């Protein structure tokens, strides 16, 4: 009897890893008796890097995420494949994956906690824990939140730097990119 099993592609492995992550969060949700859950329905994550000769942005719409609320706190976990960022230049995107050690660390993950009932006003200040290139960095950011029924639209900007993740800024013509690497977040969540 012959086995017709094909080797797993990296994207299938990432999908399976993301599914496992959501399953583990669901088990945690069930065991802890969480009051409610949020699922990331739509996302646009955009990084921006600057070089004296040009500006570059890469966008991903492939983030997966879930938030679990219990006892007045909501804990969120978001994961996005490094390979999913598109700058419009496949060579640049491949180099970006190499620079951030994407083969070894294929996901960017973000963890945060916010109050279940945020204070009045459209802005929530929160601490983020971001893992990229095998390194973890912490940021305090202001997120703009618009609630409408069981849907939340969340936007914000994370002022990251390459040195936060021990990434050597790539260079062009012997001139390195600036250290700053801001990330704009635009997400829609469903309760």
C-alpha positions as CSV (number, residue, x, y, z in Angstrom):
1,X,0.0,0.0,0.0
2,X,1.4,3.4,-1.0
3,X,1.0,6.6,1.0
4,X,0.2,9.6,-1.2
5,X,0.9,12.1,1.5
6,X,2.5,15.3,0.1
7,X,4.8,17.4,2.3
8,X,3.2,20.3,4.0
9,X,3.7,23.8,2.5
10,X,4.8,26.6,4.8
11,X,1.4,28.3,4.3
12,X,-0.5,25.1,5.4
13,X,1.7,24.9,8.4
14,X,1.0,28.5,9.3
15,X,-2.7,27.9,8.9
16,X,-2.5,24.8,11.1
17,X,-0.5,26.8,13.7
18,X,-3.1,29.6,13.7
19,X,-5.9,27.0,14.0
20,X,-4.2,25.4,16.9
21,X,-3.7,28.8,18.5
22,X,-7.4,29.6,18.2
23,X,-8.3,26.1,19.5
24,X,-6.1,26.7,22.6
25,X,-7.7,30.1,23.2
26,X,-11.2,28.4,22.9
27,X,-10.2,25.7,25.4
28,X,-9.0,28.5,27.8
29,X,-12.2,30.4,27.2
30,X,-14.4,27.3,28.1
31,X,-12.4,26.3,31.1
32,X,-12.3,29.8,32.6
33,X,-16.0,30.5,32.0
34,X,-15.3,33.7,30.0
35,X,-18.1,36.2,29.8
36,X,-17.7,36.9,26.1
37,X,-15.4,36.4,23.1
38,X,-14.3,38.6,20.2
39,X,-13.1,37.3,16.8
40,X,-11.0,39.3,14.4
41,X,-13.1,39.6,11.2
42,X,-11.1,42.0,9.1
43,X,-7.6,43.5,9.4
44,X,-5.1,45.8,7.7
45,X,-1.7,46.0,9.2
46,X,0.8,48.3,7.5
47,X,4.4,48.8,8.4
48,X,6.3,51.9,7.2
49,X,10.1,52.1,6.9
50,X,12.1,55.1,5.6
51,X,15.3,55.3,3.6
52,X,16.8,58.6,2.4
53,X,16.1,57.5,-1.2
54,X,12.5,56.2,-0.7
55,X,9.7,55.3,1.6
56,X,8.3,51.7,1.9
57,X,5.0,50.3,3.2
58,X,4.1,46.7,3.4
59,X,0.5,45.6,4.1
60,X,-1.0,42.4,5.4
61,X,-4.7,41.5,5.6
62,X,-4.0,38.0,6.9
63,X,-4.1,38.5,10.7
64,X,-6.0,36.1,12.9
65,X,-7.1,37.0,16.4
66,X,-9.4,36.3,19.3
67,X,-10.2,38.2,22.5
68,X,-11.6,36.6,25.6
69,X,-13.4,38.7,28.3
70,X,-13.7,37.6,31.9
71,X,-14.1,39.5,35.2
72,X,-14.0,42.9,33.6
73,X,-10.8,42.3,31.5
74,X,-10.5,41.3,27.8
75,X,-7.3,39.6,26.7
76,X,-6.5,39.6,23.0
77,X,-4.0,37.6,20.9
78,X,-3.4,38.5,17.3
79,X,-1.0,36.6,14.9
80,X,0.0,37.5,11.4
81,X,2.4,35.6,9.1
82,X,5.5,37.5,8.3
83,X,5.3,36.4,4.7
84,X,1.9,37.9,4.2
85,X,3.2,41.5,4.1
86,X,3.1,42.9,0.6
87,X,5.0,46.1,-0.4
88,X,4.4,45.7,-4.1
89,X,8.0,44.5,-4.7
90,X,8.5,40.8,-4.3
91,X,12.3,41.1,-4.0
92,X,11.9,43.7,-1.2
93,X,9.3,41.4,0.5
94,X,11.6,38.4,0.3
95,X,14.5,40.5,1.8
96,X,12.2,41.7,4.6
97,X,11.4,38.1,5.5
98,X,15.1,37.4,5.6
99,X,15.9,40.5,7.7
100,X,13.3,39.6,10.3
101,X,14.3,35.9,10.4
102,X,10.9,34.9,9.1
103,X,11.9,31.3,8.3
104,X,12.8,30.8,11.9
105,X,10.0,33.0,13.4
106,X,7.2,32.9,10.8
107,X,4.6,34.8,12.9
108,X,4.3,38.3,14.4
109,X,2.2,38.0,17.6
110,X,0.6,40.8,19.6
111,X,-0.9,40.4,23.1
112,X,-2.9,43.1,24.9
113,X,-5.4,43.5,27.7
114,X,-8.2,46.1,27.8
115,X,-11.1,46.7,30.2
116,X,-14.3,44.9,29.1
117,X,-16.2,48.1,29.6
118,X,-13.8,50.8,28.5
119,X,-14.1,54.3,29.9
120,X,-16.2,56.8,28.0
121,X,-14.6,58.2,24.9
122,X,-13.3,56.7,21.7
123,X,-9.6,56.2,22.9
124,X,-8.2,53.4,25.0
125,X,-4.7,53.4,26.2
126,X,-3.2,50.0,26.5
127,X,0.1,48.1,26.7
128,X,1.1,45.8,23.9
129,X,3.5,42.9,23.9
130,X,4.8,42.3,20.4
131,X,6.9,39.3,19.3
132,X,8.9,39.6,16.1
133,X,12.1,38.1,14.9
134,X,12.4,36.0,18.1
135,X,12.4,39.2,20.3
136,X,9.7,40.7,22.5
137,X,9.0,44.4,22.8
138,X,6.5,46.3,24.9
139,X,4.6,49.5,23.9
140,X,2.0,51.7,25.3
141,X,-0.4,52.9,22.6
142,X,-3.7,54.7,22.2
143,X,-6.3,52.8,20.2
144,X,-9.3,54.4,18.7
145,X,-12.4,52.2,19.2
146,X,-15.8,52.6,17.7
147,X,-18.4,50.3,19.0
148,X,-21.6,49.5,17.0
149,X,-23.7,46.7,18.4
150,X,-21.6,43.5,18.5
151,X,-18.9,45.0,16.2
152,X,-15.8,47.1,17.2
153,X,-13.6,49.0,14.8
154,X,-10.1,49.5,16.2
155,X,-7.4,51.7,14.8
156,X,-4.1,52.9,16.0
157,X,-0.4,53.3,15.4
158,X,2.5,51.4,17.1
159,X,5.8,53.4,17.1
160,X,8.2,50.4,16.8
161,X,11.9,50.5,16.0
162,X,14.0,47.9,14.4
163,X,16.4,47.9,17.3
164,X,13.5,47.0,19.6
165,X,13.7,43.6,17.9
166,X,17.4,43.4,17.4
167,X,17.0,43.8,13.6
168,X,19.9,45.4,11.7
169,X,18.3,48.0,9.4
170,X,18.7,46.9,5.8
171,X,20.7,49.2,3.5
172,X,20.5,50.4,-0.1
173,X,23.6,51.8,-1.8
174,X,25.5,51.5,1.5
175,X,23.0,53.7,3.3
176,X,20.9,52.1,6.1
177,X,17.2,52.5,6.5
178,X,16.1,54.6,9.5
179,X,15.5,52.7,12.7
180,X,11.9,53.7,13.0
181,X,9.3,51.1,11.8
182,X,5.8,52.4,12.6
183,X,2.9,50.0,12.2
184,X,-0.7,51.2,11.5
185,X,-3.5,48.9,12.6
186,X,-7.0,48.9,11.2
187,X,-9.2,46.0,12.5
188,X,-12.8,45.0,12.8
189,X,-13.8,42.7,15.6
190,X,-17.1,40.7,16.0
191,X,-18.4,39.8,19.5
